[in-house]
Structures are given as structure tokens and as C-alpha cells.
Amino acid sequence: MLQRTFLALSRAGWAQDLITQMPVSRQMARRFVSGETIGAAIAAARALNAKGLLATLDFLGESVTNEAEARRAADEYLRALDEIAAGGVRANVSLKLTQFGLDLDYDFCLQNVRRVATHARSCGNFVRVDMEGTLHTDRTLALVRALHSECGNIGAVIQAYLYRSEADLLALADAGIRIRLCKGAYQEPPDKAYPNKADVDANYIKLAQLLLDRSANAERSDDGRIPPLAALATHDEKMIAAAQAYAEAHHIPHDRFEFQMLYGVRRELQERLAAKGYAVRIYVPYGTHWYPYFMRRLAERPANVWFFVRSTFAK
């Protein structure tokens, strides 16, 4: 119930107006958000690189209401790619299609993302398209397929809590499209998503194994900065251990997959995996539109919620 409440609040305008004015919420958001500018994100990525970690930069924003705002988002990603290249930072970028105008017009969104993917290719870099709610799933996958056929340097995200995800993962992997596998962070009805955590976990392990198999047999990229086919996004040590055991049993080299985690979450685990020779990429968000992202992080981890509540009502 608590998780559903925070997911609902992430979409509520009145709650955003209230919570973003609380000093404690801004303070807590800084745990999960690197800062408000590309400079802050690049600095965070450099610090991660120094610890042997990779990064993917995300300019926060979603559900834009006009084309000018969507174009500004694309412009920011062009700047981010230039900064990554100029600084020699080991990072790529991740973006949300509703920030690029998907809810306004599919063709407009496609053109907007094409600008970023084309520029990323000229920089020898890679673009990950984040997955949002199921209202956007089909259009998101269609856009990724279209741009992959043009540029080849664009990947998708599959959410293990959806019933449809196995079919989507196999289709994408067989097309050579790079996949980040996560559990899923949006509120979905039981006719579309597994309602029980145990079922989500079991499906995650199953999909991770399918993805590892295909990544082991995929063609290697000529550009070391472009990640392998399989990216396993989880902070759950049981999921990580299951992936490690499967890769070892099937002789899948470490460079055929990477683990991905969120900025500010399980830092010690991130560094421990990197020290063991695994590629670990950290999702580094930045920007002023941090509220929906912050609320989803609270929904994911009860300890974060209780810290927030205690801080809010402390005397």
C-alpha cells in the first residue's frame, strides 16, 4: 500500500507543489540526483570512473506538454554527449520518450530522438531509451526498432514485472538490440504485471538467463564504450548472485554483460562488484525536474520512506 501511495504521488501535481518546497525533500533528493547541471553530472561520472565504475547520464524530465520543451531536452542531451566526449568520461546517456514528445506526436518524438542518436553515433557513444508505463510500451519499442535499424547505437529497457516481457526481450535480443533488464518501477494493473514480488523475482532470473545466453553469442562491438547486449539493473543481491552463478556455469565472460545500479543506492555493493572484475554502470540523473524520479525511489525502498517521514515531522 505504501509503495502504491508514493507511485500515485509521483503523478500528482498538488503533491509535487507541496513536497518540492520541503527542505528535507530537496536534501534527500540530492542522495539520488547528482545535481541540477550537466557540470554536476559530469563531475559525478568522473568520480565514479575513478572508482572503476561506468555511468549513464539522465537529464531528468518526462511528460512534456509542448514541442519547445521537448526540443530543449534534446539540445541538453547533445550538450551532454559533447561534454562526455570532451572530458573523456566513460559514460553514455539514457532518456525518456515522454520528455522527447511521445505524448504529443510519435513522428515528432522520433525526429527528436534521432538527433540525439545520430550525434551519439558521431561521438562513438550509445543511447538507452528508458521504459515508462505500459501506455507507452508499444510505441517505445517501435521507436527503438526504427532507430536501431538506422543508427545501431540505441538500446531499450525491459521490465521483468510485465507478463509480455519475455516475448519482447527475445524479439529485441534476436534483432541485436541492447537491453537493460530491470524489475519495473511503475504502478501497473494485475492483468499486465505480476502483483507478487516472488513472481517478479522469478521472472527476472528467467529473463536474465535468456539475456545472458544471447549476449554471450552476440557480435562484439568495435567500440569499447558501447555496452554489451545484456545490462542487468538490480540492487537485489539474490538477483545478482543468480546472474553470477549462471554466467560462471555457462562460461560467459564478464565483458559480455554489465550490472547497472542507481546513483546513491548500494554504493558499497557497486564498488565490491567492480573490484571483482564486473562491469558496473551507474545511472546518474541530473536536472531540476527531480520530483517524479525521487518519489519512485521512495516507493522502491521502505527505508527511504521512513527516513523521509521522520525527517519531515521531526520537531
C-alpha positions in Angstrom: 0.0 0.0 0.0 2.8 2.4 0.9 4.5 1.7 -2.5 1.3 2.4 -4.4 0.8 5.6 -2.4 4.2 7.0 -3.4 3.8 6.0 -7.0 0.4 7.8 -7.1 2.0 10.9 -5.5 4.7 10.8 -8.2 2.0 11.7 -10.7 0.1 14.2 -8.5 0.7 17.9 -9.3 -0.6 19.1 -5.9 1.8 16.8 -4.1 4.7 17.9 -6.3 4.0 21.6 -5.4 3.9 20.7 -1.7 6.8 18.3 -1.4 9.3 20.2 -3.6 9.0 23.1 -1.2 10.1 21.0 1.8 13.8 21.5 2.6 14.1 17.8 3.7 12.8 16.5 0.4 15.4 18.6 -1.6 18.1 17.3 0.8 17.1 13.7 0.4 16.8 14.1 -3.4 20.5 15.0 -3.5 21.2 11.5 -2.4 19.7 10.2 -5.6 20.3 13.1 -8.0 23.8 14.3 -8.9 22.9 17.9 -9.2 21.0 20.3 -11.4 23.5 20.9 -14.2 25.5 18.8 -16.8 28.6 20.0 -15.0 27.5 18.3 -11.8 26.6 15.1 -13.7 30.0 15.0 -15.4 31.7 15.6 -12.1 29.7 12.7 -10.6 30.6 10.5 -13.5 34.3 11.3 -13.2 34.2 10.4 -9.5 32.5 7.1 -10.4 35.1 6.4 -13.1 37.8 6.9 -10.6 36.4 4.0 -8.6 36.2 1.8 -11.6 32.5 2.4 -12.3 30.9 3.4 -15.6 28.0 5.9 -15.9 24.9 6.6 -17.9 23.7 10.2 -17.6 20.0 11.0 -17.5 18.6 14.6 -17.8 15.5 14.4 -15.6 12.1 15.2 -17.2 9.1 13.4 -18.6 5.6 14.0 -19.9 6.4 17.4 -21.6 3.4 19.4 -22.8 4.8 21.3 -25.8 7.3 20.8 -28.6 9.7 23.6 -27.5 10.3 21.8 -24.2 10.9 18.5 -25.9 13.4 20.2 -28.3 15.2 21.7 -25.3 15.6 18.3 -23.8 17.2 17.0 -27.0 19.5 20.0 -27.0 20.6 19.2 -23.5 21.4 15.6 -24.5 23.6 16.9 -27.4 25.5 19.0 -24.9 25.8 16.1 -22.5 27.3 13.9 -25.3 29.7 16.7 -26.2 30.8 17.0 -22.6 31.3 13.3 -22.2 33.5 13.2 -25.3 35.4 16.3 -24.4 36.2 15.1 -20.9 37.0 11.5 -21.9 34.3 10.3 -19.4 33.3 6.7 -19.5 29.6 7.3 -19.8 26.6 7.1 -22.2 23.1 8.6 -21.9 19.6 7.4 -21.1 16.4 9.2 -22.0 12.7 9.0 -21.6 10.5 9.4 -24.7 7.7 11.4 -23.0 10.4 14.0 -22.4 11.0 14.0 -26.1 7.4 14.5 -27.0 6.0 11.0 -27.3 2.6 12.1 -25.9 2.5 14.9 -28.4 3.2 13.1 -31.6 5.1 9.9 -32.4 6.8 11.2 -35.5 8.0 14.4 -33.8 9.4 12.3 -31.0 11.2 10.0 -33.4 12.8 13.0 -35.1 13.8 14.4 -31.8 15.5 11.2 -30.6 17.1 10.7 -34.0 19.0 13.9 -33.4 20.5 12.5 -30.2 21.2 9.0 -31.6 22.9 10.4 -34.7 25.0 12.7 -32.7 25.9 9.9 -30.2 27.0 7.7 -33.1 29.3 10.5 -34.4 30.8 10.6 -30.9 31.2 6.8 -30.7 28.6 6.7 -28.0 25.3 5.0 -27.1 21.7 6.0 -26.2 19.5 4.0 -23.9 15.7 4.6 -24.2 14.2 4.1 -20.7 10.9 2.3 -20.5 7.9 4.1 -18.9 4.4 2.9 -18.2 2.5 0.3 -20.3 0.6 3.0 -22.1 3.9 3.8 -23.8 5.4 0.3 -24.2 4.4 -0.5 -27.8 5.4 3.0 -29.1 8.7 2.9 -27.2 9.7 -0.4 -28.7 8.6 0.7 -32.2 10.8 3.8 -32.0 13.8 1.8 -30.7 13.5 -0.7 -33.5 13.2 2.1 -36.1 16.3 4.0 -34.9 18.3 0.8 -34.3 17.9 0.0 -38.0 19.2 3.5 -38.8 21.9 4.0 -36.2 22.6 0.8 -34.4 23.6 2.6 -31.2 20.3 2.6 -29.4 19.0 0.2 -26.8 15.9 -0.5 -24.8 14.7 -1.4 -21.3 12.6 -4.4 -20.4 10.7 -4.6 -17.1 10.5 -8.1 -15.6 7.2 -7.4 -13.8 5.3 -7.4 -17.1 3.8 -10.6 -18.5 4.8 -9.6 -22.0 8.4 -9.1 -21.3 9.8 -12.5 -22.3 8.4 -12.1 -25.8 9.7 -8.5 -26.0 13.1 -9.4 -24.7 13.6 -12.3 -27.1 12.5 -10.2 -30.1 14.8 -7.3 -29.2 17.8 -9.6 -28.5 17.4 -11.5 -31.7 17.5 -8.2 -33.5 20.8 -7.3 -31.8 19.2 -4.5 -29.7 21.0 -4.0 -26.4 18.7 -4.5 -23.4 18.7 -3.2 -19.8 16.6 -5.6 -17.7 15.0 -4.2 -14.6 12.2 -5.2 -12.3 9.9 -2.2 -13.1 9.1 1.0 -11.1 5.6 2.0 -12.3 2.2 1.0 -10.9 0.6 -1.5 -13.3 -2.7 -3.4 -13.0 -2.6 -7.2 -12.3 -3.8 -8.0 -15.8 -0.5 -6.6 -17.1 2.1 -7.2 -14.4 2.9 -9.8 -11.7 1.4 -8.4 -8.5 3.6 -10.5 -6.2 7.3 -9.8 -5.6 8.2 -13.5 -5.7 6.8 -13.9 -9.2 8.6 -10.8 -10.3 11.9 -12.1 -8.9 11.4 -15.5 -10.6 10.7 -13.8 -13.9 13.7 -11.5 -13.5 16.0 -14.5 -13.1 14.5 -16.3 -16.0 14.8 -13.3 -18.3 18.3 -12.5 -17.1 19.4 -16.1 -18.1 17.8 -15.7 -21.5 19.5 -12.4 -22.0 22.9 -13.7 -20.8 22.7 -16.5 -23.3 22.0 -14.2 -26.2 24.6 -11.7 -25.1 27.3 -14.4 -24.9 26.6 -15.2 -28.6 26.2 -11.7 -29.9 28.7 -9.9 -32.1 31.2 -7.9 -30.2 31.2 -4.1 -30.7 34.3 -2.4 -32.2 33.8 0.5 -29.8 34.6 -0.4 -26.2 32.4 2.4 -24.9 29.2 0.8 -26.3 28.0 -1.7 -23.7 27.3 -5.4 -24.3 23.9 -6.8 -25.2 23.0 -7.6 -21.6 22.7 -5.0 -18.8 21.2 -6.3 -15.6 19.8 -3.5 -13.5 19.2 -4.5 -9.9 20.3 -3.9 -6.3 19.0 -7.2 -5.2 21.9 -9.4 -4.1 19.9 -12.5 -4.8 19.3 -11.5 -8.4 23.0 -10.6 -8.7 24.1 -13.9 -7.3 21.8 -15.8 -9.6 23.2 -14.0 -12.6 26.8 -14.5 -11.5 26.2 -18.3 -10.9 24.6 -18.7 -14.3 27.3 -16.8 -16.1 30.0 -18.9 -14.4 28.2 -22.2 -15.0 27.9 -21.3 -18.7 31.3 -19.8 -19.1 30.0 -16.4 -20.1 32.9 -13.8 -19.8 32.5 -10.8 -17.6 32.7 -8.5 -20.7 29.5 -9.9 -22.2 27.3 -8.3 -19.6 27.2 -5.5 -17.0 25.4 -4.7 -13.8 23.6 -1.4 -13.6 22.6 0.4 -10.4 21.2 3.8 -9.4 23.3 6.8 -8.2 23.3 6.9 -4.4 22.0 3.4 -3.9 24.1 0.5 -2.5 27.4 2.2 -3.1 29.4 -0.5 -1.3 27.8 -3.2 -3.5 28.7 -1.2 -6.6 32.3 -1.0 -5.7 32.5 -4.6 -4.5 31.3 -5.9 -7.8 33.7 -3.6 -9.8 36.6 -4.9 -7.6 35.7 -8.4 -8.6 36.1 -7.5 -12.3 32.4 -7.0 -13.3 31.4 -4.0 -15.4 29.1 -1.8 -13.2 27.3 1.2 -14.7 25.6 3.8 -12.5 22.5 5.7 -13.6 23.4 9.3 -12.9 20.3 11.6 -13.1 20.6 15.4 -13.0 18.4 18.5 -13.6 15.7 20.4 -11.8 12.7 18.1 -12.6 13.6 15.6 -9.9 10.3 15.1 -8.2 8.8 12.1 -10.1 12.1 10.3 -10.0 12.6 10.9 -6.3 9.1 9.6 -5.4 9.7 6.4 -7.4 12.9 5.9 -5.4 10.9 6.3 -2.2 8.4 3.8 -3.4 11.1 1.2 -4.2 12.7 1.2 -0.7 10.7 1.4 2.5 13.8 2.6 4.5 13.9 5.7 2.3 10.2 6.4 3.0 10.6 6.2 6.8 13.7 8.4 6.8 11.7 10.9 4.8 8.7 10.8 7.1 10.8 11.0 10.3 12.7 14.0 8.9 9.5 15.7 7.8 7.7 15.5 11.1 10.7 15.8 13.5 10.5 18.6 16.0 
